[in-house]
Amino acid sequence: MYVQPQEHPILSEFCTELTGITQKQVDEGVPLNICLSQFLKWIQMIQKEKKIIFSTDSQSNSSDAKVCAFVTWTDWDLGVCLHYECKRKQLRKPDILNSWIDLKATYRAFYNRKPKGLNGALQDLGIAFEGREHSGLDDSRNTARLAWRLICDGCVLKITKSLDKNLLLFMDSLGTSEE
């Protein structure tokens, strides 16, 4: 889903060249508040179907539920961009977007190497980047491929960042939060 920019509705040439997103795509998009609302409804449907919960979920502690988390490449999208955009626009951001696994930090710690971007991390492991860099969908698919490789290589993925102070205190008590 594309978010329709409300304040600067005309995309720059740089943005289009970098991401491949067209003016038509954002014109047909939805405002951020609607996107977040639709995203939350979709996630809730997936949670029921797949019996998954997020570490921030308080509603369901079913023993058959699998705990999951969002995986990102860096903290930028959830920790900076979305966080401050919602704050600035006084939008309620779903709590499930307040903690995540930063795969760049995880990659760096697990392999003891400093990656040169998502594409560089994939290349380091002999995996070809598929699609267009900086396309949200292609980047997310490649991030998932990298996460799977880390898991196959024995890495246990853990929350690396949380904007929820209570969750951070709980993770500290378990010895699982970022140092």
C-alpha contacts under 8 A as a table, 3 or more apart, distances in Angstrom:
res1	aa1	res2	aa2	distance
1	M	29	G	6.75
1	M	30	V	7.92
1	M	35	C	7.35
2	Y	25	Q	6.67
2	Y	26	V	5.76
2	Y	28	E	7.70
2	Y	29	G	4.70
2	Y	30	V	6.63
2	Y	35	C	7.99
3	V	26	V	6.13
3	V	29	G	5.01
3	V	30	V	5.06
3	V	31	P	5.50
3	V	32	L	5.64
3	V	35	C	6.67
4	Q	9	P	7.06
4	Q	26	V	4.82
4	Q	27	D	5.97
4	Q	28	E	7.15
4	Q	29	G	4.65
4	Q	30	V	4.90
4	Q	31	P	4.99
4	Q	32	L	7.08
5	P	8	H	5.81
5	P	9	P	4.80
5	P	10	I	7.88
5	P	26	V	7.07
5	P	31	P	6.73
5	P	32	L	7.94
6	Q	9	P	5.63
6	Q	31	P	6.90
8	H	11	L	7.44
9	P	26	V	8.00
9	P	27	D	7.75
10	I	23	Q	6.89
11	L	15	C	6.35
11	L	16	T	6.82
11	L	22	T	7.72
11	L	23	Q	6.16
12	S	15	C	5.24
12	S	16	T	6.49
13	E	16	T	5.18
13	E	17	E	6.09
14	F	17	E	5.14
14	F	18	L	5.99
15	C	18	L	5.13
15	C	19	T	5.96
15	C	20	G	7.62
15	C	21	I	7.38
16	T	19	T	5.44
16	T	20	G	4.95
16	T	21	I	5.13
16	T	22	T	5.92
16	T	23	Q	7.95
17	E	20	G	5.61
17	E	21	I	7.88
18	L	133	E	7.94
18	L	134	H	6.39
19	T	132	R	7.74
19	T	133	E	7.24
19	T	134	H	4.96
19	T	135	S	4.92
19	T	136	G	7.75
20	G	132	R	7.90
20	G	135	S	6.52
21	I	25	Q	6.57
21	I	26	V	7.55
21	I	135	S	7.64
22	T	25	Q	5.24
22	T	26	V	6.72
23	Q	26	V	5.41
23	Q	27	D	6.02
24	K	27	D	5.01
24	K	28	E	6.17
25	Q	28	E	5.26
25	Q	29	G	6.21
26	V	29	G	4.70
26	V	30	V	7.77
30	V	34	I	6.23
30	V	35	C	6.10
31	P	34	I	5.55
31	P	35	C	6.28
32	L	35	C	4.95
32	L	36	L	6.09
33	N	36	L	5.24
33	N	37	S	6.24
33	N	91	L	6.55
34	I	37	S	5.05
34	I	38	Q	6.10
35	C	38	Q	5.20
35	C	39	F	5.95
36	L	39	F	4.99
36	L	40	L	6.11
36	L	93	K	7.17
36	L	94	P	7.55
37	S	40	L	5.22
37	S	41	K	6.40
38	Q	41	K	5.15
38	Q	42	W	6.19
39	F	42	W	5.07
39	F	43	I	6.11
40	L	43	I	5.06
40	L	44	Q	6.10
40	L	94	P	6.95
41	K	44	Q	5.15
41	K	45	M	6.33
42	W	45	M	5.16
42	W	46	I	6.33
43	I	46	I	5.00
43	I	47	Q	6.04
44	Q	47	Q	4.96
44	Q	48	K	6.40
45	M	48	K	5.33
45	M	49	E	6.28
46	I	49	E	5.04
46	I	50	K	5.83
46	I	51	K	7.81
46	I	52	I	7.79
47	Q	50	K	5.40
47	Q	51	K	5.28
47	Q	52	I	4.82
47	Q	53	I	6.37
48	K	51	K	5.13
48	K	52	I	7.03
51	K	64	D	7.24
51	K	65	A	4.92
51	K	66	K	6.35
52	I	65	A	5.06
52	I	66	K	4.60
52	I	67	V	5.70
52	I	68	C	6.44
53	I	57	D	6.18
53	I	60	S	7.10
53	I	65	A	6.32
53	I	66	K	6.06
53	I	67	V	4.90
53	I	68	C	6.00
54	F	57	D	5.24
54	F	67	V	5.50
54	F	68	C	5.15
54	F	69	A	5.80
54	F	96	I	6.33
55	S	67	V	6.46
55	S	68	C	7.01
55	S	69	A	7.07
55	S	96	I	7.70
56	T	95	D	6.61
56	T	96	I	5.84
56	T	99	S	7.82
56	T	167	L	7.35
57	D	60	S	6.66
57	D	96	I	7.28
58	S	61	N	7.24
60	S	65	A	7.98
61	N	65	A	7.17
62	S	65	A	5.36
69	A	99	S	7.39
69	A	100	W	5.69
69	A	101	I	6.88
69	A	159	I	7.30
70	F	97	L	7.49
70	F	99	S	7.47
70	F	100	W	4.92
70	F	101	I	6.21
71	V	100	W	5.72
71	V	101	I	4.68
71	V	102	D	6.09
71	V	103	L	6.46
71	V	143	T	7.60
71	V	144	A	7.68
71	V	147	A	7.91
72	T	75	D	6.90
72	T	77	D	7.68
72	T	100	W	7.02
72	T	101	I	6.13
72	T	102	D	5.10
72	T	103	L	5.84
72	T	104	K	7.93
72	T	140	S	7.72
72	T	143	T	7.01
73	W	102	D	5.56
73	W	103	L	5.11
73	W	104	K	5.36
73	W	118	L	6.94
73	W	143	T	6.71
74	T	77	D	7.55
74	T	102	D	5.07
74	T	103	L	6.57
74	T	104	K	5.53
74	T	105	A	7.15
75	D	78	L	6.05
75	D	79	G	5.05
75	D	80	V	6.88
75	D	102	D	6.04
75	D	161	K	7.61
76	W	79	G	5.40
76	W	80	V	4.96
76	W	81	C	5.99
77	D	80	V	5.96
77	D	81	C	5.05
77	D	82	L	5.93
78	L	81	C	6.16
78	L	82	L	5.22
78	L	83	H	6.04
78	L	97	L	6.72
78	L	98	N	7.27
79	G	82	L	6.81
79	G	83	H	5.68
79	G	98	N	7.63
79	G	163	L	7.48
80	V	83	H	5.30
80	V	84	Y	5.89
81	C	84	Y	5.65
81	C	85	E	6.03
82	L	85	E	5.06
82	L	86	C	6.00
83	H	86	C	5.50
83	H	87	K	6.25
83	H	93	K	7.63
84	Y	87	K	4.88
84	Y	88	R	5.84
85	E	88	R	5.10
85	E	89	K	6.07
86	C	89	K	5.13
86	C	90	Q	5.62
86	C	91	L	4.72
86	C	92	R	6.65
86	C	93	K	6.39
87	K	90	Q	4.91
87	K	91	L	6.32
87	K	92	R	8.00
88	R	91	L	7.83
93	K	97	L	7.12
94	P	97	L	5.74
94	P	98	N	7.58
95	D	98	N	5.35
96	I	99	S	6.69
97	L	100	W	7.19
98	N	162	S	5.59
98	N	163	L	5.10
98	N	164	D	6.27
99	S	159	I	6.69
99	S	160	T	7.72
99	S	161	K	5.51
99	S	162	S	4.00
99	S	163	L	6.18
99	S	164	D	7.20
100	W	159	I	5.29
100	W	160	T	6.31
100	W	161	K	5.66
100	W	162	S	6.58
101	I	106	T	7.66
101	I	157	L	7.14
101	I	158	K	6.16
101	I	159	I	4.61
101	I	160	T	4.98
101	I	161	K	6.52
102	D	105	A	5.57
102	D	106	T	6.28
102	D	159	I	7.60
102	D	160	T	5.87
102	D	161	K	7.10
103	L	106	T	4.78
103	L	107	Y	5.73
103	L	143	T	7.68
103	L	147	A	7.05
104	K	107	Y	5.12
104	K	108	R	6.12
104	K	115	P	7.38
104	K	118	L	7.65
105	A	108	R	5.10
105	A	109	A	6.20
105	A	160	T	7.79
106	T	109	A	5.24
106	T	110	F	5.95
106	T	157	L	7.46
106	T	160	T	7.82
107	Y	110	F	5.22
107	Y	111	Y	5.85
107	Y	112	N	7.51
107	Y	113	R	7.46
107	Y	115	P	7.76
107	Y	121	A	7.86
107	Y	150	L	7.47
108	R	111	Y	5.67
108	R	112	N	5.11
108	R	113	R	5.01
108	R	114	K	5.44
108	R	115	P	6.87
109	A	112	N	5.08
109	A	113	R	7.33
110	F	155	C	6.75
115	P	118	L	7.26
115	P	120	G	5.78
115	P	121	A	4.99
115	P	124	D	7.87
116	K	119	N	7.23
116	K	120	G	4.64
116	K	121	A	6.36
117	G	120	G	5.11
117	G	121	A	6.25
118	L	121	A	5.14
118	L	122	L	6.29
118	L	139	D	7.99
118	L	142	N	7.89
118	L	143	T	7.27
119	N	122	L	5.16
119	N	123	Q	6.13
119	N	128	A	7.76
119	N	129	F	5.81
119	N	133	E	7.77
120	G	123	Q	4.99
120	G	124	D	6.05
121	A	124	D	5.09
121	A	125	L	6.64
121	A	146	L	7.94
122	L	125	L	5.30
122	L	126	G	6.36
122	L	127	I	4.91
122	L	128	A	6.41
122	L	129	F	6.62
122	L	146	L	6.46
123	Q	126	G	4.86
123	Q	127	I	5.23
123	Q	128	A	6.07
123	Q	129	F	7.53
124	D	127	I	7.50
129	F	142	N	6.49
130	E	138	D	6.90
130	E	142	N	6.76
131	G	135	S	7.99
131	G	138	D	5.51
132	R	135	S	5.69
132	R	138	D	6.08
132	R	139	D	7.61
133	E	138	D	6.83
133	E	139	D	6.22
134	H	138	D	7.46
134	H	139	D	6.13
135	S	138	D	5.28
135	S	139	D	5.80
136	G	139	D	5.18
136	G	140	S	6.03
137	L	140	S	5.19
137	L	141	R	6.24
138	D	141	R	5.13
138	D	142	N	6.17
139	D	142	N	5.16
139	D	143	T	6.00
140	S	143	T	4.95
140	S	144	A	6.17
141	R	144	A	5.09
141	R	145	R	6.30
142	N	145	R	4.91
142	N	146	L	6.19
143	T	146	L	5.07
143	T	147	A	6.11
144	A	147	A	4.97
144	A	148	W	6.15
145	R	148	W	5.15
145	R	149	R	6.34
146	L	149	R	5.04
146	L	150	L	6.28
147	A	150	L	5.11
147	A	151	I	6.28
148	W	151	I	5.06
148	W	152	C	6.12
149	R	152	C	4.97
149	R	153	D	6.09
150	L	153	D	5.04
150	L	154	G	6.44
150	L	155	C	5.27
151	I	154	G	5.14
151	I	155	C	4.82
151	I	156	V	6.33
151	I	157	L	7.29
152	C	155	C	7.26
158	K	176	T	7.23
159	I	162	S	7.42
159	I	176	T	7.70
159	I	177	S	6.84
159	I	178	E	7.91
160	T	177	S	6.16
160	T	178	E	5.31
161	K	177	S	7.57
161	K	178	E	6.91
162	S	165	K	7.25
162	S	167	L	7.04
162	S	168	L	6.32
163	L	168	L	7.93
164	D	167	L	5.34
164	D	168	L	6.35
165	K	168	L	4.99
165	K	169	L	6.23
166	N	169	L	5.11
166	N	170	F	6.22
167	L	170	F	4.98
167	L	171	M	6.03
168	L	171	M	4.99
168	L	172	D	6.02
168	L	177	S	6.63
169	L	172	D	5.03
169	L	173	S	6.29
170	F	173	S	5.13
170	F	174	L	6.53
171	M	174	L	5.04
171	M	175	G	6.06
171	M	176	T	5.17
171	M	177	S	5.16
172	D	175	G	4.82
172	D	176	T	5.98
172	D	177	S	5.45
173	S	176	T	7.81
174	L	177	S	7.95
